[in-house]
Amino acid sequence: MIYLKSAEWLEDPVMCKYLRPETLFGSKFEAYRNQKSWKKELTEEDFDLDE
């Protein structure tokens, strides 16, 4: 969960200030822990293989 939120928030100037124990392990901990990866899983269709 820490790695997921770091990847999601670290480069965001608004959200990076929330990367702290109070936020990550507070009342929304379960929601953060159960969150699916925010990055899109790439598939073969995402690439033009004919080039």
C-alpha positions in Angstrom: 0.0 0.0 0.0 2.8 2.4 0.7 4.4 1.7 -2.6 1.1 2.1 -4.4 0.3 5.5 -2.9 3.9 6.7 -3.3 3.8 5.9 -7.0 0.4 7.6 -7.3 1.1 10.7 -5.2 4.8 11.4 -5.2 4.9 13.4 -8.5 1.6 15.1 -7.8 2.4 18.5 -6.1 -1.0 18.6 -4.4 -1.1 15.0 -3.1 2.6 14.5 -2.2 2.1 16.4 1.1 -0.3 13.5 2.1 2.5 10.9 2.0 2.8 10.6 5.8 1.8 8.0 8.4 -1.2 10.0 9.6 -2.8 9.9 6.1 -1.7 6.4 5.0 -2.5 4.6 8.2 -5.5 6.7 9.3 -9.2 6.2 8.8 -8.8 5.5 5.0 -6.2 2.7 5.5 -8.5 -0.1 4.5 -9.6 1.7 1.3 -6.0 2.4 0.3 -5.0 -1.2 1.1 -7.8 -2.6 -1.1 -7.3 -0.2 -3.9 -6.5 -1.7 -7.3 -3.4 -0.5 -9.1 -3.9 2.9 -10.5 -1.7 2.3 -13.5 -3.2 0.9 -16.7 -2.2 -2.6 -17.5 -0.8 -2.5 -21.1 -2.0 -5.1 -23.6 -0.9 -6.0 -27.1 -3.6 -3.8 -28.6 -2.0 -0.7 -27.0 1.0 -1.0 -29.4 1.2 -0.7 -33.2 3.2 -3.8 -34.0 3.2 -3.2 -37.7 5.8 -0.4 -37.6 
